[in-house]
Amino acid sequence: MALVNEHFLKLPNNYLFADIAKKVNAFKVTHPKANVISMGIGDVTQPLCPAVIEAMHKATDEMAAQSSFRGYGPEQGYDFLRYAILKNDFAPRGIHLDLDEIFVNDGAKSDTGNIQELIRWDNSIGVTDPIYPVYIDSNVMIGRAGVQEGGKWSNVVYMPCTAENGFVPQIPEDQHVDVIYLCYPNNPTGTVISKQELKKWVNYALKNDTLIFYDAAYEAYITDPDIPHSIYEIKGAKKCAIEFHSYSKTAGFTGVRCGYTVVPKELSASTLDGGRIPLNPLWNRRQCTKFNGTSYISQRAAEAIYSPKGKEQVRRTIGYYMDNAHQILSTLKGLGFQAYGGENAPYIWMKVPQGSDSWKFFQDLLYGAHVVCTPGVGFGPSGEGYVRFTAFGSKEQTEEALARIEKWV
């Protein structure tokens, strides 16, 4: 008799964004003439930049000729992209990494979910709260999160990030945590972490033999020169941290699928008998077993964003979205809402009016202004009382949505 993995049964019935889609679709059925504008799901809207399109066309032509056709690629990624990553994302920041510490993937979501396979099921985990749902859900699936009680998982240490503490999570000095998830610039709050604060986390990890999973998917949106783009800008981080990067929001690759993970050779974890095991070869073994590599065409597309033209074109697209973010932030504040983020990230985190809650405000905004936001409680208990807006819409739709919100308010 085949037995189901009952940990899956502990998960909410639907992923957060599936719930949102279901409610929006129900609204559209009953209001067929309504023109709904989504500022909820963080999907991009601007087309791929010309340098990327040119590279994809060239790679496609290569696949059409026997002399240049490519089948299975290396599970770790092609060297041409890994060298481009080292040269452009890390070397200018004084970070030295080896080629075989870079693992190209099909987007950061996959690896941020799969990385927990490297550690035992009974490791304790800590998360900033609110948090990207994949971090917790992937741990629920293996049984590491425990059971849900009052909106929290029993074996998860929550580190609240709210307006009251300036969105600076408190380090769990009074308890040991084996694994900590950090995401900066943060999804969903749009807030960032200073080098001084990030150094505190690295020092905690080194002192307590804690592993940090650091999601840097939105680092390309950082404009403040004092904000770190990589945890490896902090001395000692290569001994305690794995870092995730994505081209989805950097270069509009949500439909192309490409990103990468950094697993330093200096990083190790303990065995029960006190031995030390390096995680780089374990992740390599895992990838070789379960992953056939990112497509050649996608990797050539990613390589193109590091060309001079690619860099300029990607910066323009990021600037386009950040113009939206600034407009959203300014409008919401002008209407009297408490709003955060939107300066080094494409997300705006807004406190809902007193007397409302996340889902009620979502519903009221949908029915009152035909605009979609994301209920903050879907990102964790500290997200209750907030909603998230994304800046990834078109300029025209963003302006129209904000005009509707102004009229509705």
N, C-alpha and C positions, 0 to 999 in steps of 0.2 A: 504493500500500500504506500503510495506516494503521499507524503505529508507536506502541507504548505508551510512556507516560512511565515509564521504567525506574526512576526514583527511588522510585516507589511500591513496587517490588519489594524495596527495601532495608528497608522497615518490617517489624517483627515481624508474624507472621501475624495476630495479633489485638490489638485495643486491650486494655489492661490489664484493664479491668472486664469485657470480654467473656470473657477467660480465666478470671476469677474466677467469673463466672456459669456457665461450662461445667463447672468443677470442682464447684461447688455442686450443679448439676443432676445430675451423675453420682452424687454422694453421695446425693441424694434418691431416685434410681432404686433404688439398692442398700439404702437405709434409708427405706422409704416411711412408716414410723411416726414418724420423727424430726421434731420441731418445730424447724426451723432459725431462729435469730434472726440477722439481719444487722446488724453494726456496721461494715460495710466500705464500701459505696458511700454517698456523701454525699448521699442523697436525703432530702428532708424528709417528715415524716409528719403534722404537724399541719395542720388545714384552714385555708384562707384566712380572714383576719379579717373580721368583719362589715362593716366600712367598705368593704373591697375587693369583697365580694360584692354589696353594695348598689350600688356604682358600676358593676359589670359588668352587673347586671340593668337599670339605667337605660340604659347604653350599648346593651344588646341591644334594649331597647324603641325606642330612637332608630333603630336599624337596621331596625326593622319598619315605620317610617313614611316615606313618600316625602319629606316635608318635611325630615326630619332624617337621612335615609339618607346614608352616606358610602361612596364607592368608594376608589380609590387615595388614600392619604394621602401627605404629604410624606416623601421618603426620609430626611430628617434627623430626623423626629419632629414631632409636633404641638407648637405653641408653648405650649399650656397645660401640658404636661408639662415641657418644657424650662425654662419660667419657674419651675415648682415646684422643679426640680432646683437651679437657680441660687440661689433664695431659701432653700432649706432645707439643701442639702448643702455649699454653698460660702460664701455670704455670712456665715453665723454664725462661720465660721473665718477671716474676713478675706481670703477669696480672691475676687478679681474676675475673672469670665469673661464673655464675650459670648455671646449666645444662639446664634450660629452657630458656636460652638466646641463645642457639645453635639450629639452624634449618637446618637439613640435606636436601639437594636438589638433583636434577638430573644434576647438573652442574651449574657453576656460570652464564652462559649466561641467563638461565631462570630467575633467581632471579634478576640479574641486569636489566633485561627488565621489570619484573613484579613489582619491588619495588616501582615504581612511582605511583602505584595504591593507595598508602597510603596517597598521598598528593593531594590537590585540583588542578584542571586543570589550574588555573590561577596563580600558583606559578611561579616565575622566576627561570630559571636554568642557571648555569654557567658551562662551560666545558673547560678543558685544550685542546688546539688545536695544533696538531692533536689529534684525540681521537678514541677509539673503536666505530664503527658505531652504535652498539646496543643502546648505551646510548641516542643518539639523536633520532634515528628512533622510539624507543618506546615512546618518548615524542611527536613526530610528530603524532603518531597514536591516541593520546588522544586529540590533538589540542593545546598542551602546547607550542609547538615550534614556532607557527605562520606560516609565509609563507617564502619561499626561495627567497632571493633576492641577486643576484650576488654571489652565492655560499654559502651564509650564511642564517641562519634562523633568522627571525626578532625578535623573543622573546628570543633568546639565547645570553648570554654574553660569548664571546670567549676570552680566555686567551692564547695568542700565546706562543708556545714553539719552538724556533728555535735556530740555531747556534748562531745567533746574541745576544740572551739573555742567552746563556749557557743552554738552555732548562729548565730554571727556570721560571715558569709562574708568572706573576705579580698578586698579590692579588687585587681584585677590591675595593680598599679602598674608591673610589669616588662614588660608587653606591652600593645599597643594592641588594644582590642576596639571594633568599630563599633556593635554593638547589645547591650544588656544587658537581660535579663528579671528583674524583681523582683516578688515576690508577698508582700504583707503586709497583715493577718495571713497567715501562710504556710500554704499547702496543699502538702505534707501535715503538716508538723511542728507546726503550731499555735503557732509562736513569732512574736514581733513584733520590730519594729525601732524604736529610739529616734530622736528628732529629730536627735540628735547624729550617730548613725551614718548616717541617711538623708542628712544634709547632706554627709557625706563622698562619698557616691555622686553627688550632684548636682554637687559641686565637681569630681569626677573627670570626669564627663560634659562639663561646660562646658570644662574644660581640654583634653580630648582629642577634642572634637567627636564625642562618643558619644551615641547615642540610647537612652533608657531606655523600655522598655515596662513600665508599672507596673500590676499587677493588684491592685485594692483591693476585690475581690469580697466580702471578709469584714469590711470596716471597721465595720459596724454592731455587731459583737460586741466591739469594743474597750471595756474598762471603765477602763483606766488613763488618767488625764487627760494624762499625759506622752507618750503614744504618738500619733503623727500618724495622722489618718484619710485624708489625701490628701498626695501628694508635693508638691502646690502650696502646702502650708504652708511649704515650704522656698524661700527666696529664690532666684530664677534658674531654678526647675524648669520654668517655662513655656517656656523656651528649649531644653529638652533632653528633655522627657518627654511621653509619651502615657499617659493613665490610663483604666483600664477599671473599670466598676461593674456590679453585677448585683442584680436583685431576687429571684433564685432562692432564696438562703438568707436574705436580709434579710426577705422577706415571703412566702416559700413559693411563689414563682413558677416552680418547676421545670417545672410543666405548663402554665403560662400564657405564659411566654417573654417577658421584657422586661428590658432593661438599657440602659446607655449608655456611650459612649466620649467622652473629652475630647481634642480635638486643638487645642491653642492656636495662634493666628495667629502668635505669635512664633517658633514652631518651624519650623526649616528643615533641609534636608539638602543636601549638596554634589553638584555634577556633576563629571564627570571633568576638565573644564577649569577647575574652581575656582569656578564660579558657585553661587549659593544659590537653592534652590527651596523655597518654603513648602509644608508638608505638608498644611495644612488644606484648601486648594482641591483638592489631589490626592485626599485621602480623600473629599471631597464628590463629586468626579467618579467615583470608584470606586463609591461607594454609589448614585449616580444610575444607573450602568450595570448594577450587579449585584444591587441590592436594591430591593424595592418597598415598603419600610417595614414597621414593626411594626403589628399590627392595632390599629384604633381602640379596640376593647374592652379589649385588654391595656394600652393607654396610659392609658385612663380608670381602669383598676384600679390602675396604678402611681401616678397622680396622687392617688388616695384615701389612699395610705399617708402622705402629707404633711399630711393634715387632722389637726386636734387629736385626734379619735377614732382615726384611723388610726395616728397616732404612738404613742398609748397602747397600742393593741391589738397593734401590731407589737413594741413593747418587751416586752409580756407573753410573746409567743411566743418571742422571743429569750431572755428570762429562763428560760423553760421548758427550752429546749435547753441553756442554760448550767448549769442545775441538774444536768442529766444529765452534762454535761462534768465538773463538779466531783466528782460522785459516781464517775464512771469513774476520774478521776485519783486520787482519794483511795483507792479500792479497790485499784487496781493498785499504788500505792506501798505500801499496807498489806500487800500480798502479797509485797513485797520486790522488785518490778520497778522499774527506772529508767524513769520516765515524765515526759513534758514536754508543754507546751501546755495546753489546757483552761482557761486563765484569761482570755485575750482572743480566743479562737477556739474553734470547736466541734469541733476535732480534738485527739486525744491521740496522741502519738508515743511508742511504747514499745520499749525495747531488749529483744530476745529473750534467753533464757538462753544462757549459754556452751555451745557444742557444738551449737547449733541454727542455722538460718538462716531468712530471711524466709518462703520457701515451705514449709519443713518445719514451722515454727511454725504457719503458716496451716492446713496439713493436720492437724497434731496437735490444734489447737483445734477445728477443724470436726468431726473424728471423736471427740474426747474430750469436748467440751462442747456440740457442735452450735451453735457460735457462729462467725460469719464476721467476719474482720478483713481488712485489705488488706496484702499483702506489701510492705514498704518498698522492696525492690529494683525494683519496678515503676515507681518514681518516679525512678530513677537509681542509679548505682553506689554513691553514699554512703548510699543507703537500705538497702543490704544490712545485715542484722543488726537491722532494726527492723520494726515493723508499725504500721499506723494504725488507730485506732478512731474512729468518728464518734459524735457526741452527738445525731444527728437521729432516733433511734428514739423510741417512746413511753416515758413514764416507767415503765410497767409492764414493757415488754419490756427496757428497760435494766436495771431491777432484777433481772429474771429472768436475763438474760444474765450479770450480774455474780455472782449467786448460783451459777450453773453454773460460772463460771470459778473461783470460790473453792473449790468442791467438787472440781473437776478438779485444781487445783493441789495 
